[in-house]
Amino acid sequence: MSFTSKLPASWNDRTPTRKVELDLNSPGLAVFELERLLFTGKVIVSHADEVWPRLYIGDQHSAENRNDLSRHGITHILNAAHSKRQECPDIYQEMHISYMGIEANDSCNFDMSVNFQAAADFIHMALRRGGQVLVHCHVGVSRSATLVLAYLMLKQRLTLVEAICAVKENRGVIPNRGFLRQLIRLDRQLFGTHN
């Protein structure tokens, strides 16, 4: 499979065209190959990174730091580590930030795929209105990254490999193996079997 940048034109000069060969047909091999691809990404050096125009992946600190939220102009927050015990933080209401919380465990057995469409719709609506979106979990590498990858596949029509290549250039992410299997299933649903 060849990967040619599908980033918006303003970002194309930052991501060179590259060729990536992966066989997603064999489930075990596919997860291993995706992990190998992910490990070639950028090392995390900040609490939040812009991985697509106006779309950030971050950690819990980035979601609670009022200065960072203001500096990035965040208008929407998707919390992939929401808990029933917590509600929308007061800080977001004060800052007029729209909030969506998803209760998700960073476990290989957790079915994150049930949240793919709702999360993608929330992100897409915010970006279409000119918003700046922060998707976060505790560390900003698994749950939040999985939802952003699903968004890029569902709304930007990137294959899983293309989405990973776009994100990993800007933030080191590593969804757990269960989440990778769910993203592989989504890729097959959207784009058919890879040869």
N, C-alpha and C positions, 0 to 999 in steps of 0.2 A: 504494500500500500504506500503510495506517495503522499506526502503532506506538503501542501502549498499553503502558505499563510492565508487564513480567511479573516484575519483581524481587519478592523476598519482601516481605511486608507491612511489615516493619520498615525496609525501604529505600525504599518507595514515596514517602515524603515528600521524599526527596532527589532523585528523578528525575521531573520533570514529564512529563505526557503530551504527546506531540508527534506531528505528522503528517510522515511521510517518504515521498516518492514516488520510487521507483526502478524502472527496467525492467531486470530481470536476464535477459531473454530474449536480448538481443544481447550475445554474449561480450565484444567490444571495448568497447562502451558500458558494460556492467555493471562491468567493472574500473575504468574511468574514473570512473563514478558512485560506486563504493565508495571509491575513493581520495579523491574530493572529500568524501564523508561523513566519512571518517577524519580528514582534515585539519582538521575543525571540532572535534576533540576536545581534551581537556585537554593542556597542555604537561607534559612530564616534569619534575618538580621533586624527585623522590626516587628512591631505588634500587629500591623496591618499593611497589606500591600495591594495596590491596584492591579488586578489580574486581567481586566477587560475594561475598556473605557467606562469610568464612573462606577465600576463594580470592584469592591474590595473584599478580600478574605482576611479575617483577623481573629485575635484571641479575646478572652474575657477582658483583659486590661484595655484593649482598644475600644471595647464597647462601653467601658465605664469611665474613660478619660474624656472629660468635657472638652479640654483643649484640643485633643486629637480629633474628636468628632467635629468641632467647629473648623479646625484647620482643613480637614478634608471636605467640609461642606456636606456632611452626611445628612440625608433627609429621610432615609428608610433603613431600618435594622431588621435583619432576619436572624433570630437567635436559634441555632440548631441544638442548643443545650438547655432549652427552657425547662422549668420544673413547675409542677402544679402548685408548689408552695410559694412560688413567686408570681407576681403580676407584672404588667408593663412597668418598668422602673420610672419613678417620678421624673428623673432627669430627662427622659425622652419627651414627656408631656410638656415640661418647661421649655424644651428646645424645639418643640413642634416637629418631632421625629415620629414618623409612622413606624409601628412595631408589629412584628409577627413572631410568635414563639412556637417552636416545634419541639416536643418532648422526644428526644432520641438518645439512645444509649450507644456509646462507641463500642459496640460488640458485634462480632462476626455474625451472630444469630439475630440481630435486630433488623427488621424489615424497613429500611429507609425508603425503599421504592414507593411506598404508599404516600410519601410526602413530595415526591418529585414534581408532580404537576402543580400542586398548590404553591410550592416554593418558587417554581419557574414563573408562574403567573404573577406572583407578588413582585419578583425582581423585574420582570418584563414591564409591568405596569409602571413601576417607579422609574425605570430608565426611559420609557417612552414619554414620560412627563418631565424629563430633564433632571430627574433626581440623581442623587449619589447614594449608592447602596453599600452597606456593610453587612456581610454574612459572617457570623462568628459562632464559635463554640468555645470550649475551654482553652485549647491550645491553637486552634486554627489550622489543623492539618488533615483531619479525617471527616468529621461530620459536615462541617461548613464547606470543605472542598468538594465533598460528594454532591451537595446540593448545587454548588456553582457549576460543576461539570455537567450535571443533569440539565441545568438551565441552558448551558451553551449547546447541548445536544438538542433539547426540545425547542428552543426559541431561536437560536442562531444557526441551527442545522449543521453543526459540526459533528463529525464522527467522534467517538470516544478518544481515539488516538489524537485527532486534531485538537480536541478540547484540552487533553492533558498537555500537549505540546504548547498550547497557548498559555495555560496557567503556570506550568512549571518554570517558564522563563522569568516569571515575576515573583513567584513564591514557592518555596519548597513545601509540597503537600504529599501525603501518603494515606489515602483512604484505606481502612482495614480491608482484609480479603473478602469478607462478606459483602461490603459495599462495592468493591470492584466487581464481584460476580453479578451484583444487581445492575451495575452500569453496563456490563457486557450484555446482559439480557436486554436492557433498554436500547443499546446500540443495534442489536439484532432486530428488535421490533421496528426501529426507525429506518434502518438502512439495509436490512436483509443480511444474509450470510456473506461473510468476507471470504474471498478466495485468495 
